[in-house]
């Protein structure tokens, strides 16, 4: 692929990313409107759609606290991974 083709693809990518961001923002606005309409209800039926908005509890390890309290244990269970990051600036 030539430099001109790469530049064109980057321009196209940026435009698509902008459109995705706009669509995500619009989707979040719609979600917020639906949540407001639901009030305190956890579940609502709207025609063919069942909408749920429930509290979900999760448990995660506080790695910062673990490293501070038991650093040897934190090192023992720390897994390092390597990945390539794609970025167009």
Buried (B, 14 or more C-beta within 10 A) or exposed (E): EEEEEEEEEEEEEEEEEEEEEEEEEEEEEEEEEBEEEBEEEEEBEEEEEEBEBEEEEEEEEEEEEBBEEEEEEBEEEEEEEEEEEEEEE
